[in-house]
């Protein structure tokens, strides 16, 4: 039993197009471009059978939801939920960034660098923390969703909202990492998918993708940083397809894996990569070679510390075979991976330490306008992404990394600005909206 949440930010609004802060004002309306974005989003999602549609009642979100709904064959009543209202920014609404900087020079840096602790005043002169209040809304919304749907059969739920409230929903489901608000982004009419499943008396979350924009004829989100890293998982191998634990056994790409790499090359053909790194194993290196086939003179630096986790005695085995010999250890690997060292293998802590160290060195080598390709493995990528989000490596199951999936990280020269995950696990170039790559055995 699982809930698939598809989160959509509203289309381009009049305030977005003018560069105005919106907040909770309802004076910002959907533009013609915003309606077109909503139609494209609806068309892309039309093959998914949704059980419920929820939307913020603010006009720009409500119109986005209504426009998307028109593309569906099923009849749906949209549930307008006040818990999906956008952040209340009080007197900031309707102002441009430069105006806010001038009028509120002492608190604007808090909004940019630590928005969870921003304090504003309402019209009644009472102070409040807008992002903290928004997390309460997100919690109330998710409590209602879990109460209604978690014990039912698999359901698909569409949620149409706003930039800040949707980010808070995502971060809440990640355990609310400290200062996480500025570490992810959502563009107009982008979609993000989260899978929620029952676990004992609670639930577990998996982020399948964040900030997908390919349905808008925009393969990747606009760059916001000084440089960019494209973190990609290698293409499929036969062992991925069979569900075998491969780890550090150097299994090559199969034909589908090579095709995935070719499709990734085609998807990213307009990116002028000037740096390239890979795990020293063959499957990611071959994936990188295919992606860079038009940039012959670019050397791919192979890094030993980015190789896949060692599964030890589990390598080459199917999960069913491992369950026969190590049933408790396998269960612990799925439930508490941070407590497991595989027989004659590694712990996820070991992988995280070496992978994050290697990634940090790559980040330090970045210069303005660098476009860097980095191809590695499932566990390696997951631990790097956990570290970027500010969550512990024990949460690797929260992160989806499909074969050939693309994650985009924007980096800033300003040391006060953390790296931003501008997109996570783009796989639309390999199939439909839902990640249909091999689940593998990790």
Beta strands, then each sheet from edge to edge (+ up, - down):
strand 1: 2-9
strand 2: 52-55
strand 3: 78-80
strand 4: 120-121
strand 5: 127-128
strand 6: 155-161
strand 7: 191-199
strand 8: 202-212
strand 9: 227-233
strand 10: 275-279
strand 11: 301-303
strand 12: 371-376
strand 13: 406-411
strand 14: 420-426
sheet 1: 3+ 2+ 6+ 1+ 7- 8+
sheet 2: 4+ 5-
sheet 3: 11+ 10+ 12+ 9+ 13- 14+
end
